[in-house]
Amino acid sequence: MVTGRGRFLADLPAPGALHAVFVRSPHPRGRLLSLDCDAARAMPGVVVLTASELAPSMPAVNRFGQHPAVPLSQPMACDRIDWPGQALALVLADEPALAEAAAEQIAFDIDADESAEGPVGSQAGLALAQDGEIIRWHLCAGSEPAPGEVRQVSLTMIQPRVAAVALEARGLLAGIDEQGRLDVWVPTQSPARARDDIAHALGLQAAQVRVRVPDVGGAFGSKASLGPDELLVAAAAWRERRTVRWLASRSDEFLAGVHGRGGRWQAVLQSDRDGALRYLRADLCFPVGGWLPYSALVPARNAARILPGPYRLAGSEVHARVQAEPRAAVNIYLAPVVPRPRC
């Protein structure tokens, strides 16, 4: 890496590959009233694929043996928009500039839902409770001290959502190898699961898909799961029987990439009058977006089960829930924290 010999996805040779560009929804939620691809399809050397041609299944979600309701959205919008940046069309062309130019020719009309700032309800096409809750955990141990015997301190903490972007943006290179398999290069942290997700999405056997990982230019959890974009590009390569390369732009990442964090914490810690800790009560709420990565439920579950950490308490009561929002998906994200220098 230091001497410049790293090989990332953009460095892989792919003669004759088609270049992929997504046309995306600028709205977080709404109804897709019309999608006009005629002008783009009339351009020589351009292929435009919509939900009528590409409909892979969404990736699996780690449910920890439970059965939470999960979004029923499709990777590409058909008649409704379920998250910001959801794909409306996938444009393929021999040159990146031609694919970009063709994408500019696609016209669409969306009836945006102006109420999309709050929690998502089941009317938005998500199989959720009325308040948008997907799953809840209760972890209790010990007993609470009697009133009047303790002191207590309370804390409310809000973690902002952050865009989980790395130095190397997302991408995928897929084609058909000599054995007729779908040969995929993707900068992922979980190649075996990526193979299984692609096979499931396309209705293939795992043996029909080969996944290889080049050097990865940053991830910290954000590349642990494949998303709708990667599945659509793999499906396009399988459908067209051509090699297809997709390199996400930074605009792609900010509009349609995953987020990290976003939790809201409320806690009360009780102690004896001499300061010995006695009891912790905590309520945790973690957001997810219009679709769920494989590890979407992990932050809430992990936060709940590690409390109260290494401290000895007589008891604790932790409630954690996962809440859906009409926003970007939230994944695990463990970006390093650089200490501030001391003066």
KEVO-983805 format. One line per field, with one value per residue (C-alpha): residue number from 0; residue in three letters; chain; x, y, z. Coordinates in steps of 0.2 Angstrom, whole numbers, plus 2048, in hexadecimal, padded with zeros to 3 digits. Example, Ala and Ser with C-alpha at 12.3 -4.5 7.8 and 13.67 -1.06 7.14 Angstrom:
BEGIN
i: c(0 1) .
aa: c(Ala Ser) .
ch: c(A A) .
X: c(83E 844) .
Y: c(7EA 7FB) .
Z: c(827 824) .
END
This chain:
BEGIN
i: c(0 1 2 3 4 5 6 7 8 9 10 11 12 13 14 15 16 17 18 19 20 21 22 23 24 25 26 27 28 29 30 31 32 33 34 35 36 37 38 39 40 41 42 43 44 45 46 47 48 49 50 51 52 53 54 55 56 57 58 59 60 61 62 63 64 65 66 67 68 69 70 71 72 73 74 75 76 77 78 79 80 81 82 83 84 85 86 87 88 89 90 91 92 93 94 95 96 97 98 99 100 101 102 103 104 105 106 107 108 109 110 111 112 113 114 115 116 117 118 119 120 121 122 123 124 125 126 127 128 129 130 131 132 133 134 135 136 137 138 139 140 141 142 143 144 145 146 147 148 149 150 151 152 153 154 155 156 157 158 159 160 161 162 163 164 165 166 167 168 169 170 171 172 173 174 175 176 177 178 179 180 181 182 183 184 185 186 187 188 189 190 191 192 193 194 195 196 197 198 199 200 201 202 203 204 205 206 207 208 209 210 211 212 213 214 215 216 217 218 219 220 221 222 223 224 225 226 227 228 229 230 231 232 233 234 235 236 237 238 239 240 241 242 243 244 245 246 247 248 249 250 251 252 253 254 255 256 257 258 259 260 261 262 263 264 265 266 267 268 269 270 271 272 273 274 275 276 277 278 279 280 281 282 283 284 285 286 287 288 289 290 291 292 293 294 295 296 297 298 299 300 301 302 303 304 305 306 307 308 309 310 311 312 313 314 315 316 317 318 319 320 321 322 323 324 325 326 327 328 329 330 331 332 333 334 335 336 337 338 339 340 341 342) .
aa: c(Met Val Thr Gly Arg Gly Arg Phe Leu Ala Asp Leu Pro Ala Pro Gly Ala Leu His Ala Val Phe Val Arg Ser Pro His Pro Arg Gly Arg Leu Leu Ser Leu Asp Cys Asp Ala Ala Arg Ala Met Pro Gly Val Val Val Leu Thr Ala Ser Glu Leu Ala Pro Ser Met Pro Ala Val Asn Arg Phe Gly Gln His Pro Ala Val Pro Leu Ser Gln Pro Met Ala Cys Asp Arg Ile Asp Trp Pro Gly Gln Ala Leu Ala Leu Val Leu Ala Asp Glu Pro Ala Leu Ala Glu Ala Ala Ala Glu Gln Ile Ala Phe Asp Ile Asp Ala Asp Glu Ser Ala Glu Gly Pro Val Gly Ser Gln Ala Gly Leu Ala Leu Ala Gln Asp Gly Glu Ile Ile Arg Trp His Leu Cys Ala Gly Ser Glu Pro Ala Pro Gly Glu Val Arg Gln Val Ser Leu Thr Met Ile Gln Pro Arg Val Ala Ala Val Ala Leu Glu Ala Arg Gly Leu Leu Ala Gly Ile Asp Glu Gln Gly Arg Leu Asp Val Trp Val Pro Thr Gln Ser Pro Ala Arg Ala Arg Asp Asp Ile Ala His Ala Leu Gly Leu Gln Ala Ala Gln Val Arg Val Arg Val Pro Asp Val Gly Gly Ala Phe Gly Ser Lys Ala Ser Leu Gly Pro Asp Glu Leu Leu Val Ala Ala Ala Ala Trp Arg Glu Arg Arg Thr Val Arg Trp Leu Ala Ser Arg Ser Asp Glu Phe Leu Ala Gly Val His Gly Arg Gly Gly Arg Trp Gln Ala Val Leu Gln Ser Asp Arg Asp Gly Ala Leu Arg Tyr Leu Arg Ala Asp Leu Cys Phe Pro Val Gly Gly Trp Leu Pro Tyr Ser Ala Leu Val Pro Ala Arg Asn Ala Ala Arg Ile Leu Pro Gly Pro Tyr Arg Leu Ala Gly Ser Glu Val His Ala Arg Val Gln Ala Glu Pro Arg Ala Ala Val Asn Ile Tyr Leu Ala Pro Val Val Pro Arg Pro Arg Cys) .
ch: c(A A A A A A A A A A A A A A A A A A A A A A A A A A A A A A A A A A A A A A A A A A A A A A A A A A A A A A A A A A A A A A A A A A A A A A A A A A A A A A A A A A A A A A A A A A A A A A A A A A A A A A A A A A A A A A A A A A A A A A A A A A A A A A A A A A A A A A A A A A A A A A A A A A A A A A A A A A A A A A A A A A A A A A A A A A A A A A A A A A A A A A A A A A A A A A A A A A A A A A A A A A A A A A A A A A A A A A A A A A A A A A A A A A A A A A A A A A A A A A A A A A A A A A A A A A A A A A A A A A A A A A A A A A A A A A A A A A A A A A A A A A A A A A A A A A A A A A A A A A A A A A A A A A A A A A A A A A A A A A A A A A A A A A A A A A A A A A A A A A A A A A A) .
X: c(800 80E 817 808 805 7F4 7E7 7D5 7C5 7C9 7DA 7D3 7D4 7C4 7C5 7B4 7AB 79B 79B 78C 784 775 766 760 751 755 747 746 735 727 71E 727 71A 724 735 73A 74A 746 753 761 75D 75E 770 77C 785 779 76F 763 75C 74D 743 73A 74B 754 74C 758 753 759 768 765 764 76C 75D 766 759 74A 73E 73D 733 73F 73C 734 73C 744 756 74F 740 731 722 728 737 73C 74D 757 762 758 75D 750 75A 76B 774 782 78D 79F 7A6 7A3 79F 792 78A 789 782 775 770 76D 760 755 746 73B 72D 72B 71D 727 721 724 721 730 73A 732 732 72C 71B 714 70B 71C 71E 728 723 725 71B 711 71F 72C 733 73B 742 744 750 74E 75D 75A 765 764 758 755 759 74B 746 74F 75F 768 76E 76C 772 76A 771 76A 776 772 77F 77D 77C 78C 78F 79A 7A5 7B7 7C5 7C0 7AE 7A3 7A3 7A2 7A9 79F 7A0 79E 7AD 7B2 7A8 798 799 796 7A7 7A6 7B4 7AE 7B6 7AD 7B1 7A6 7AA 7A1 791 792 793 784 77A 77D 778 768 764 766 75E 76F 779 787 793 78D 795 7A7 7AB 7BD 7C3 7D1 7D9 7CC 7CE 7C6 7B6 7B4 7A4 79C 7A1 79C 78C 787 779 76C 778 785 777 770 781 784 773 776 786 77D 76E 779 786 793 7A0 799 7A4 79C 7A6 79C 79F 7A0 78F 789 790 788 777 775 783 781 781 788 783 774 76F 765 769 760 767 766 774 770 77D 77F 781 794 795 795 78B 77B 76F 76F 75F 761 756 75F 757 761 75C 75B 756 74B 755 75F 771 776 77C 76F 769 77B 77E 76E 771 783 780 773 77C 78D 785 789 79B 7A8 79F 798 786 778 76D 769 75B 75F 752 757 74D 750 746 743 745 743 755 766 769 773 781 78F 79C 7AC 7B6 7C6 7C6 7D6 7DB 7DD 7EF 7F2 7F9) .
Y: c(800 80C 809 80B 7F9 7F7 7F1 7F8 7F5 804 7FC 7EC 7EA 7E6 7E8 7EB 7ED 7F7 806 808 818 819 825 828 82F 840 83D 832 82C 82E 826 824 82B 829 824 828 81F 821 82E 825 814 81D 821 815 809 80C 800 806 7FA 7FD 7F3 7EA 7E3 7E2 7DB 7D2 7CE 7D9 7D2 7C8 7D0 7C9 7C7 7BE 7B0 7BD 7C2 7D5 7DC 7E2 7EE 7E7 7F3 7EE 7F3 7FD 808 802 80C 814 81B 814 81D 82B 827 817 812 816 810 808 80F 804 80B 807 817 81F 830 829 820 831 83A 82D 82D 840 83C 832 83C 837 83E 83A 83F 843 83F 84F 845 83B 844 839 827 81B 812 803 80E 811 7FF 7FA 7EB 7F5 7F9 809 813 80C 800 7F0 7E7 7E9 7E1 7E1 7DC 7DC 7D6 7D8 7E3 7F6 7FD 803 816 822 818 81E 82D 82E 837 837 839 83C 839 83B 834 83D 832 833 82E 81E 822 81C 822 815 816 807 7FE 7ED 7E4 7D5 7CA 7B8 7AD 79F 792 79D 7A3 7B5 7BB 7CA 7D6 7E0 7EA 7E1 7DC 7CC 7C3 7B3 7BB 7C6 7B7 7B0 7C0 7C2 7B0 7B2 7C2 7BB 7AA 7A1 793 799 78F 79A 7AA 7AD 7BD 7C4 7D2 7DE 7EA 7F4 807 808 801 800 7F6 800 7F3 7E4 7E2 7E4 7F0 7F2 7FB 7EC 7DF 7E9 7EA 7D8 7D4 7DF 7D6 7C5 7CB 7D3 7C6 7D4 7DA 7E9 7F5 801 80E 818 82B 835 83C 82A 827 836 834 821 81A 813 81D 819 81C 827 820 829 824 828 821 822 81C 819 818 816 826 821 821 80E 80A 801 801 806 809 80D 810 80F 813 810 815 80B 811 80C 7FB 7F1 7EB 7DA 7E2 7F0 7E9 7E7 7F8 7F8 7E6 7E8 7F8 7F0 7E0 7E9 7F4 7F7 7F3 7EE 7F6 7EB 7F0 7E8 7E9 7F0 7F2 7F6 7F8 7FA 7FC 7FF 80C 80E 81F 824 828 81F 80D 80C 7FF 7FB 808 809 817 81A 829 833 83B 84D 853 85A 86B) .
Z: c(800 805 7F5 7EA 7E5 7ED 7E1 7E4 7DA 7CE 7CA 7C4 7B1 7A9 796 78E 79E 79F 7AB 7B6 7BC 7C7 7C6 7D7 7E1 7E9 7F5 804 801 7F4 7E5 7D5 7C8 7B8 7B2 7A0 79A 787 783 78C 784 773 776 76D 779 787 791 79E 7AB 7B7 7C4 7B6 7B0 7C1 7D0 7DC 7ED 7FB 806 816 827 837 842 851 851 853 845 844 836 828 819 80A 7FE 7EE 7E9 7DB 7DC 7D3 7D8 7E9 7F0 801 805 7FE 7F0 7EB 7DA 7CC 7BD 7BA 7AA 7A2 794 78D 794 7A5 79D 791 7A0 7A9 79A 797 7AA 7A8 79A 7A5 7AC 7BB 7C5 7D7 7E3 7F2 803 80D 81E 81C 829 837 83B 82D 830 827 81A 812 80C 81B 826 836 845 845 84D 842 84F 848 857 869 876 889 894 8A7 8B5 8C8 8D1 8D3 8E4 8EF 8ED 8F8 8FA 8EB 8E2 8CF 8C0 8AE 89D 88C 87D 86B 85E 84D 83D 834 821 822 813 811 806 7F9 7F4 7F2 7E1 7D9 7C9 7C3 7B3 7AD 7AF 7A3 7AE 7AD 7BE 7C4 7C8 7D4 7DB 7E9 7F7 805 817 815 805 809 80E 7FF 7F4 7FD 7FC 7E9 7E6 7F0 7E8 7D6 7DA 7D7 7E0 7EB 7DF 7D1 7D9 7DC 7E7 7E8 7F2 7ED 7F9 802 805 815 81C 830 82E 820 813 81D 814 802 7FE 7F0 7E4 7E4 7E2 7D3 7CA 7CD 7C6 7B7 7B3 7B4 7AA 79C 79C 79C 7A8 7B1 7BC 7C9 7D2 7DE 7DD 7ED 7E9 7E9 7FA 802 7FA 7FA 805 817 827 838 84A 84D 85E 86B 87D 88E 89E 8B0 8BC 8CE 8DC 8EF 8F9 8FA 8E7 8E4 8D4 8D6 8C7 8B5 8AB 898 889 878 867 857 846 836 825 816 814 820 81E 825 835 837 848 84F 856 861 867 86B 874 87F 883 888 895 8A3 89C 8A9 8B8 8C6 8C9 8D4 8C5 8B4 8A8 895 888 876 866 854 84B 838 830 81E 81C 817 81E 82E 82F 83C 83B 846 83F 849 855 853 864 865 868 879 87B) .
END
